[in-house]
Every structure is written in structure tokens, then in C-alpha cells.
């Protein structure tokens, strides 16, 4: 019987994970540890969960660099168990779904309902943020 091989660093995507962790620790974790800064990031995301809308003659109100890094990190979670938005009533009701991680399997829809896509988006942001803070031993 052959001895199972341990996954290589390449198979585990070690380089990307190491750089990603370094970036988080350098640019974001201190903001998450500070309660006021963390609450400011959450409030900024609540105001513009998908970035701001453009108005004629002015540039779009973009998210701050720290929030942009944080949102990018939160979007990179593995597909299995990832939260997603499910439109349950077109243009009226949105629920949070949990992805199964395999193509063709059903998405589990939770009981959480929201009246706008932005509210559902912010709820998912808060769930992912809580998990990220737990990963870095940050109390929310």
C-alpha cells in the first residue's frame, strides 16, 4: 500500500496565503483591534456596501484603502460554507444563503430576510468580519 503524500506548498497555495496574511497584519489587523477604527470601517461599509454611486461631474465615492483591502480579503473565503445573497422575491426581499461548495448541490437559505440587496450585503460583511476577527484572535 503506497504511503499518502503530504500536499506540497504549491498545492496548498502557501505563497499566496503567506503574502495575504502579511498584508492583513501590516494594513488591516491594527484597524480591527481598535474598536473605534473597526466601528468606523463597519459604518463606512454600511453607508456604501458596494462602493458609492457616481454622480454627474464628480468622481465616485470610493471606499477607503483599508476597507477596500478588508472587503477583498473577506471575498476570498472558500466556497464551502460561504455566505451569499439570494433574491427570494424579485427586487423586494433578499435572504442569506450558504453555498454547499459543490456544483449542482442546493444552496441552504437561512431565515434572515432583508428589504434591500445592500442590507443583505452588509449583513454578510459583518458575518465574514466576525469570522476574520476570530481568526486573528480579535474580540468584537
Secondary structure, 3 states (H helix, E strand, C coil): CCCCCCCCCCCCCHHHHHHHHHHHHHHCHHHHHCHHHHHHHHHHHHHCCCCCCCCCCCCCCCCCHHHHHHHHHHHCCCCCCCEEEEEEECCCEEEEEECCCCCCCCCEEEEEEECCHHHHHHHHHHHHHHHHHHHCCCCC
